[in-house]
Amino acid sequence: MHELRRSLREIKKHSAPGADRISYEMLQKLPKCSIKAVLKLYNQICVNDDFKVSWRHSRVLPVLKPGKDPLNPAS
């Protein structure tokens, strides 16, 4: 529980939610009983090595930094 709470506290504010549309801010505001349920789910997934196929993929969208050269990959 301590690790989960610390992770939620240290996460960047205003980060974009994933495909499930659940933001970290939402998770941070969950009541204690709900945090326990989330922790139980995470632990079951890890113990049973039961990661859903859809959880193994992500979308990465590059965003050009303002004023940078669009042809330079570092931008």
Protein Blocks (a to p, Z undefined) as FASTA:
>chain_A
ZZmmmmmmmpcehiacdfkopafklmmmpcfklmmmmmmmmmmmmmnopacfklmpccdd
ddddehiafklmkZZ
